[in-house]
Amino acid sequence: MRQISASRFLLGASLLLAASHAQAFVAVDGDDELFATGTASAQANDNIFLSHTNAKSDMVFDLTPGLEFDYGKNSLLKGLISASEDAQLYGSESKLNTGLANTLVTADYSDDKTKINFDASFRQADQATRDVRQVGVLVKRDLYHVEGLGEVALTDKTSLGAGAIYDDTNYLRTGYTDWEWFKVPLKYYYKMEPKLDVSAGFSYQDNQLGTGGINSNQYFYNVGARGEFTPKLTGELSVGYEEISFARGGNHGSLGVESSFNYAYSPSTTVSFGANNDFCYSAAGGASYRISGLNAGLSSLVAEQWKIAGQVGYSHYTYITTPQRDDFYSGQAGVTYILNVHTNLTAAYNYVEDSSNITPDSFTNNIFSLSASLRF
């Protein structure tokens, strides 16, 4: 049910207010701690449905109380368990009010020869996106993700990485195509320098689509490198040949790219950038497409209590079975005031634009927001 009761909203507000006057919530022992968390935000959104014409603007308020349990802080095995509930309220379109659940479990193990990273999450979303939008209504969906990646040293200079990733998007409104996929990545690393590895890899992905989609298998043969490329530049790059094979409709192949880099411009300023080239599926009818993208960002602690951050991105969508082509632009900028170790205040601006050769699919969106984040 989309309506959020007044008592539920007041309960969340009370939890945040109580947390704002608390110290550390519970210290279980030297390695384990329990925190109360929360975020309260207000945003002015000029196109809540991402419409091409007759854009609908509204104020959107989010109140997200939660709990976080951190364990194994000084142990080989460490991680966290968190849960929160987002009460999402609209100023004028009250029929869109809803509650969104978010849960996360992570575990990281590391010793001299073995590294294992695991995470599992369940979250709900109910905002319009380039793929998920409909005039006058929002499309709620359940998002499941489980990922386990490991790496073991074979010799002083070589190591082997392997893992498994499961992802499932389930739309709670008819007319959209669910997408469930399972991926197995493999990589062999060779140490060229003390802090730089080269790699050769292969990944297999099985895609299962709901109504309107065509199942497929994906293969990515790649080479790359990771680590410290210069004293200030770190990151990882994989490039190679990627192929998607449909259950019906033939095969398509092209360049595959996965990359992310960080450049330490100064002790307080980091520049990030990356590129990608991959196959994906649309929620609207399950159409397959190739997405090629570039992104760049900056984060800087400009003073003891002030932090600025920004990011720009560009993606090109090439649909395989239709003539649709989209150019998608995004930009974010924000400033954060670190009130104390428990509380951050942030003002931000987000802009997105989709320019499509299918004119009704084009749109622009501007969002101005203020938020407060608490962790005690």
Secondary structure, DSSP 8 states (H G I E B T S, - for coil): -----HHHHHHHHHHHHHHHT-S-SEE-SSS-EEEEEEEEEEEEES-TT--SSS---EEEEEEEEEEEEEE-TTSSEEEEEEEEEEEEEESS-GGG-EEEEEEEEEEEEE-SSEEEEEEEEEEEE-S--SSS-BTTB---EEEEEEEEEEEEESSSSEEEEEEEEEEEEEESSTTS--EEEEEEEEEEEEEEETTEEEEEEEEEEEEEE-TT---EEEEEEEEEEEEESSSSEEEEEEEEEEEEEESSS-EEEEEEEEEEEEEEEETTEEEEEEEEEEEEE-TTTT-EEEEEEEEEEEEEEEETTEEEEEEEEEEEEEESSS--EEEEEEEEEEEEEE-SSSEEEEEEEEEEEEEESSGGG-EEEEEEEEEEEEE-
